[in-house]
């Protein structure tokens, strides 16, 4: 299992410096410049490892575009805005979104498209669809404009840190070597303070695992601060839980099946559940309002996915009609993506409740 180049690199690192933080392992597995999972491939679709909402149906990006357009109009239709996507994958969501806002007079003309993307392979795919976009390695270089931003399945890919409650206190979980393989190991010395953990996790019983994502919190707070000072609105859509709770949610997926995250790093997608309560807290700390999270099914239904399904079906063949309806089901069904996935809205402080969050 240490027989791929990234596994060898990580094993050497551990031999030289000792066990590494889980967040470091996850960042290398996904983002190592030569061997990281996202850096080397297009992971989407039936032939890939997993399928995301925008790849299921154009309705997803269209409805998000209309949500952003509604916010743009409510904020007085500013003349220059940035339409931003974090982790745009193949660029499918953005192209559906841009088509939808083209029906809103003046919005396309006001908009510059900005992508935050680290993968060179996916940047190429995005460029093929949206040639006039501007690319960024991180949100720090986004322009000082009103930001109309979407992040779908972005936050679940950001590194997490884990702690386990022991008799001595909270000990960080590291990744060490166990014979030929990798395995979690606990730091011998507990944290001096549990201040980094959400309050709901602090009194957990011995053996429980607390998972946090400092990178996610920092990004959410920065987006909120930018929206607070320049205007705009954002939607974070991802799978995760509405309330902070303990538990190890790290998972790996390969060929549409679960895999062991500690085996063959760089060859499977590694993600963790998004803690929406902690994100909402960070957004408020950044000076903006956080709305929700609401379940994706309820959110898309409130935005009119049923009407859109009907409209698209009108000129469709029977088999196309079936595909459109099954896509609607996959996006909204409680046992499909409708409940596990959730939407969190960000708007400037003191505005009215955005669409879909009533
Ligand atoms: N939003 C797309 C893709 C989701 S997969 C969709 O819904 O289909 C995650 C995306 O985030 C990929 O484009 C990946 O390359 C990108 N990504 C992962 N970690 C990142 C990071 N730290 N900074 C920027 N982009 C990142």
Boltz pocket constraint, residues with backbone or C-beta under 6 A from the ligand:
constraints:
  - pocket:
      binder: B
      contacts: [[A, 30], [A, 31], [A, 38], [A, 44], [A, 52], [A, 53], [A, 54], [A, 55], [A, 86], [A, 87], [A, 88], [A, 89], [A, 90], [A, 93], [A, 116], [A, 117], [A, 118], [A, 119], [A, 122], [A, 136], [A, 137], [A, 151], [A, 152], [A, 153], [A, 154], [A, 157], [A, 158]]
      max_distance: 6.0
